[in-house]
C-alpha cells in the first residue's frame, strides 16, 4: 500500500484515525500503541503478506539482543559478540533479499552460463528497517538505551508513516516520544497540521512528480534499450528526472511528517531543499538527512577512527588526509549499494564520494578560500553543484551501468548535438522553467509553515518550529484545492521512487 492510493486515503487512514481517537479517549496508552502496531502490520502486509513473518521475526530478534544488553552486565568480549550477532543477522537479511538476484546475475555473466532461478521479491522497506535496527543496536551496545518495552519498540520500527521509505528514525526522536505517557493523541491541532503536510505532499507526488514521469520514462527506456537519444531530449529528460526525484521524495517526506503529526508524533525532517546546495557536502546534509546521519555516525566514524588508530598515530598525512578520504569513499560506496543492487548505484556512490573528497581539499586550498570570498561565488557554486547532481542522477536512474555511461556521453555531446527529439512527448519548457524556479527560489514546506507560526516555539530545534503553525482560512482553501487536484490524479499514480529501496 502506498500513501497516494484510494485504499489508503479513503479506507485505511480514516479507520486507523477513528480507532486511535476512540482508544485515546477511552483506553490506555498500551492499547493505542497496540492498535497502531496492528494497523502498521496490515499496511505492510497489504501487497506482500508473505513477508509479514519476516518483519515480525526481525523485530523480535533485534529487541531480544537489545534487551540482553540491558538485562545484565556482560564482559566486553561477550557484549561485542552479541552486537556482531545482531548486525550480522540484519545484514544477512538485507543481503539475501536485496542482493542475491544481483550476485547470481553477475556470476552468470562471468561464468557465461545460463540457469534459471526463482527471483527473490524484495520485501518493502527492508533497507530502512535494517539500518534503523542496526543503529538502535549500536546505541544499546554503548549504553544510550535505558528503557525498552516490546510494544513501544515494535511501533518504533513498524510505524506505517516511516515504514516503507523512511526516514530512518533515531530512537531519541521517535521511540522517546512513544515512551512518554499519553504522547499519542488525536486532536484538532494535530489533525490540522498533519492534513496541511499531507495535502502538500500529495500534490507534489501526484500532480507534479507522477506527471513528470510520463515524459521522463520513455527517454530513459529508449536509452536503456540501446537506441540513441538526441542531445536536446537527453538534457530535457535528465533535468526532468532531477525534478521528478525532488518532488517525489519531497512529497513523500511531507506526507510522512503529516501522517505522524496526525497522531501527535513528530517524524524527523528528511529533506531540506537539497538543490539549493552550494556544494556536494551541503547537498548530502540536505538530501535524505536521516540516511546521512546514519552513515556518518555508524559507518564513516567507526571507519575513520579505525584507520586513525591503525595507521595515523605517527603520520599527519594519514591522520588528516588519507584516513578521512578512505572513510568517505567507503561510506559513499556503501550508500550507493544500499540504494540498489546494481553497478550503476555503486558507481553513483563512488562518484559522489570522490566529489566529497575533492570538495574537502578544495575548502582547505588557497584558491578555494579565495573563491569563497568572491561576492558572487554562491551563484556559481550552486549552478555547478546542481549540474553535477543532474549528471550523476542519470547514472542513478539508468537501468544498467552501460546505459548510464552512454546517456552521460550524450549529455556531453559525444554522440552529436542533434536538436530534434525522437520521443513524441517532452515536458514544456515553460513548465520546466517554472519548476526549476520553484525549487531554487521558493521556501520548502517547513519554511513556509514557519512563516505563519504564531508565538514563540518552545523547542530549540528548528525542525519542530513548524509544529506551532497556526492555520488560517486561506490555508484551508489552498489545501482543499491541492487535495482536489491530487485526488483527480490518483488513477495515474506511480510507485514512490524509494518504494523498493
N, C-alpha and C positions, 0 to 999 in steps of 0.2 A: 504494500500500500504506500502511496506517496501522498504528500500533503495536497498537491494540486490535482485532486481527483474527486469525482462525485461522491464516491463511497466514504471518503474521509471527511469532506466538508459537510455533507448533509446527513450522514448516519453516524459514523464513528465518533467524531468530535462532539456533537450535541449529546450523545448518550454518555460519553465519559464525563463531560462537564456536569450534566444533570446528576449522575451518580456521585460525583465528587462533592457537589453542592449539598446533596442530601446527607452524605456521611459526615461532612464537616459541621453540619448543623445538628445532627442527632447521634453521631458516632464518635469514635476515638481516633486519634492520630494513626494508630496501628491499622485500623480499618481503612482509612483513607489511603495510606501507603499501599496496603494490600490491593485495594481497588485499582490503583494506578499501575501496580505491577501486573495485575491481570489484564488490564487494558493494553499495556505495552506488549505483553506476550501475544495477545490477539493481533495487535498491529504487526508484530514481527512475523507471525505465522500466516498472515493473510494470503500471501503469494507462495511461500515456501514452508508449509507446516512441517516438512521432514527435518528441518534444521532447528526446530524448537528445542529438541533434546540437546543439541549441541550448545545452544545458548545457555540452557539451564545447567548443563554439566560444567561449562566454563565458569559460570558464576560461582557454583558450589566449590569447585577445586580452588579457585583463587581466594574465596572467602576463607576456606579451611586453612590454607597456608598463612594468610594474613592473621587469622585467629591464633595460629600456633606461635607467631611472633609475639603476640600479646599475652599468651597464656602463662608463660614461664620464662625464666632466664636460660638462654642457650649459650653453649660455648660459641666462640666466634666462628669456628670451622663448621659446626652443625648449622648455625644460623645462615651462613653463606651458602651452604649446600641446599638448604630449604629455598633460598632466594633463587639459586640457579635452577632448581627443580621447577619452581613456578614460572620463571622466564622461559625455560626450555619447553614447558607444556604449552604456553601461549604461542611461542614462535613455531612450534611443531604444527599446531592447528592452523595458524596463518599460512605456513609454508605448504602444508599438504593441500589445503583447499584453494589457495590462490596461485601457487606456482608449480604444482605437479604437471598440469597440462603444458605449461611453458617448457619445463625441462625435458619432458618426453618429446615435444616437438623439436627441440634443439638436438636431442640425441638422435632422432630420426634423420635430421638433416646432416649431422656429422657422420653417421654410420651409413647414410644413403640407403636406408631401409624404409619399408612401409608396413606398418602393422596397425591394426585398428584397436582402439581402446575407448572405453566409455568416458566421455568428457565429464569432468567434475564441475558441477554448478557452484559458483561462488556464493557462499552464504551472505546475506545482506549485512552490511555494517561490520564485517569481521575485522577489517583493518582498524577501524576506530575503536571497537570493543577491545581488541588486543592491546593497542597502545595505552588505552585508558587503564586497563587492568595491570599492565606491566608497570606503569608509573605509580599506581597505587601500591603494588607490592614493594617497589623500591623505597617508597616513603614509609611503609610499615616496617621495613627492614631497618631503617635508620632511626626509627622511633618517633616519627612525626604523626602517627595514627595512635590515638589514645583510647577512643571508644568506638566499638564496632558491633552493630546489630545486624542480623542477617537481612531482614526485610528492608532496612534502610540501604544496606549495601546493594541489594538486588535492584532497588529502584534507581540508585545512583548509576548502575551500569545499563539498565534496560529502559530508562525513562524515554518514552517514544519521541519527544521533540528532538532529541540528540542521538537517537539510536542508530539510524541508518547512514548518516553522513556528517556526524559530529555536531557541535565542536567536541574536541577531546577534553572533557571536563576534568579539572583537578579536584581532588576530594575537598580541598579547602574552599572551593567555590560552590559546588553543588551538594556534596554529602553533608557539609557543615550546616547547610540550610535545612536539609531533610531531617537532620538530627535534632533541630530545635523544635520544642513543643508548639503545636498549632501553627507551624510555619506554612503549611499548605492550606490555602483557603480560596474560595471563590467569592469575590465581592465586585461591586460596581467599578471600582477604580482599576482593579487588576484586569477585568474584562475589557474596559475601555482601552487601556494601554496595550494589552495583548491584541485586541482587534485592529488597532491602528497599524502595528507592526505586521500583523498577518495580511492585512489588505495591501500594504505597500509591497510586501514580499511576493504575494500572489501576482500583483501587477507586473513586477519585474520579471518573474518567471514565465507567466502565461502569455502576457501581452507583448513582452519585448523579447526575452531570450528564445522562447519557442518559435516566435515569428522569424527571428534572425536565422534559426536553424534551417528553415526552409530554403534559404539562399546559400547557406554555408555547406550543407551536406552534399549537394550534387557536385560541387567543385572538388571537395576532398575525396569523394567516391571516384570521380574521374581520375584524379591524381593517383589514387591507390590502385586503380585498375591498370596503370601503366600508360594510359593515354596522356598526351601532353595538354597542359593548360597554358593559357597566354599570360603574359606579364601583367596585364591590367586585371584580369579576373583573379589571378593569383593574389595580388595585393588586396583587392577588394574583399576576397573571401578570408584572407588572413586577418585583416583589420576587423571584419565582421565577426569572425570566430573569437577574437580577443574581446569584443563587446559581448558576445553570447556567453562566454565564460564568466565575465564580470556580472552580468545581470542574473545569470543562473545561480551562481554561487552567492552573490549578494542577496538575491531574493530568498534563497533557502535559509541563509543566516538570519535574515529578518523574520522569516516565518518561525524558525526555531526559537528566537528570542520572544516573539509574540505568543507562541503556544506555551512556553514556560511561564511567561508573565500572567497568563490566564489563571494559572494555578498558584500565583504569587511566588513563583520560583524564578530566580534570575539566572538565565543562561548566559555564559560569558560571550562578549563580543568577539567574533571570529573573523571579521572582515572590515577594514577601515580604509576605504578609498585607496587601494594599492597603486592605482595608475597615476596618482599624484606624487608618487615617489621620485626623489631626485637622485637616487642611487639604487643599485640592486640590493644593497644591505637594507635600506629603508623599505624596499619592496617586500622583503621577507619578514619585516617587522609588521607589515600591514596586511599581508596575504596569508590566509589560513593561520591566524595568530596562535591558536592553541596548538597546532602542529609544530609551529616554530618554537614555542615554549617547551614542548615535549622534547624535540630534537636537541635543543640547547642544553636542557637540564639533564636528560637521561642518556644522551648519546655523545654529543660534542664534548661536554665537560668531562665525563669519565675517560674518553679517548685522549683528550688534551692532557689531563692530569697524569694518565698512564705514560704517555710519551715523555712528558716533562720529567717524571720520576726516573724513567728508564734511561733516557738519553740526554736530558737537558741540564743535569746538575753542573757540569763543567763546561757547557757550551752555550754562549749567548746566542749564537746563530740558531741552534736547535730550539732554545727556550723561547725566543722572540719571533722566529720566522717559520722554521720547519714544522715544529710541533703544532702550532695553531693552523697552519696551512694544510697539513695532512689531516688533521681533525675535521676541518671544514669540508675538505674534498670527500672524505669517507662519509661524513654525515649527510651531505647532499646526494651522494650516490645511494645511500640507504633511503633517503627521502624520495628519490626518483623511482627506485624499485618498489617502494611502498605504494606509490601511486598506481602502478600497474605492472602486470607480468609481461614485459616486452623490452627489447633492447632500446626502443625509442625512449622509454621512460628513464632507463639508466643513463643514456646519453644526455637527456634533458637535465638530469640531476648533475652530471659531471660538468656540463657547460655552465650551469648556474654556480656550481662550486668553484670553478676556475674564475668566474666573474667576481665572486665574493672575495677570493684571494687577491685578484688584481686590484679591486677597489680598496682592499685593506692596505696594500702597498701604496696605492695612489694617494690615499689620505695622508700618509706619512711622508710623501715625497715633497720636495720643494715646489715643483710645478703644480702639484695638487693643491697645496696650500695657497699658492698664488691664484690659481683658478677660482678657489672658494672666496677669494677677496674681490673678484671681479663683480661689478654691480649686477650684471645680467646672467650670472652663472646658473641661477636656479632654472631659468627657461631652457638653456642648453642642456643642462643635466637631466631635466625631466623628459625632454624630447629624446635624448639618447637612450635613457632608461626605457621609455615606452617602446621605441623601435626595437630594442633588444628583446623585450618581452614579446612583441608581436612575432618576431622571427623564431624565437625558441618555442613559443606555443604552437607553431606549425608542426614542429617535431613531436611535441606532446600529443597533438591531435591526430597525426598521421597513423594509419593502421599498421604500417611497418617502418622500420628504420630507413630502408631504401626509398620508400615513398616520401618520407620526411626530408631526406637529403635532396632528392630530386626537386621537391617543392621549394626548398630553400634556394637551390640553384636558379629556379625560375624567378624568385624574388630579386636575386642579384643580377638578373638579365643574362645569365649564362645560356639560356635557351632562346634568346632573342627578346625583342621588345615589341612584340605584336600587341596592338591595341584592341583589336576586336575580341569579342568573347564567344566561346563555343558553347557556353551554357546559357540557356534561354533566360533564366531569372537571376537578377542580382539586386542587391539592396540599393535603393535610390540614394544618390549622392547627398541629397538634402537630408534624408533621414539619418544617413551615416554621420554626416557633419553634426547634426543636432545631438545625436547620442554621444559623440566624442566631446562636444562642449559640455554636455551634462556631467560626464564622469570626471572631467578635468576642472570644472569651474563651480559646480553646484555642491552644496553640503550633502553629506550622506544622511542616512535615516536618523542616526543617533544625534548628529549635529543639528539636524533640522528640528527635532523634538526638544533639544536642549534650549533652542532659541525661544521657545514659548513656555519654558519652565517658569513657574511662579514660586517664589520663596527661595530660601537658601537650602540647598541639599544637605542632608545630614552626613552623607558619605564623603570621604576624601577621594575615593576612586572615581575618576571622571567617567568611567564606563557605566556607572549607575546613575548619572545625573538625569538621564532620560526618564528614569522611573518617577521623577517628580513632574513629568509632563502634565499640563492641565488642558484637557480637551475643550474645544470651542465648537460652536455651531458650524463654522466654516470648515473645520477639520472633519466634522461628521459628514457634511455634504461631500467633501473631497474624497473621503474614504468610501462612502457609498458609491460614488462614481467609479472609483478604481475597482471596487468589488464587482460592479455590474460588468465592466469591461473584461475583467478576469474570468468571471463565470461564463461569459459569452465565448471564451476561448478554451473552455475545458475540454471540448471534444477533440481538439488537436494537441492536447498536452503530451509532452515527451518526458522521458525519464530525466531525473537530475543527472548532470554530468558526473557528480561524485557518488551516484547511486550504487554503483558496483565496484567502488574502490575498497 
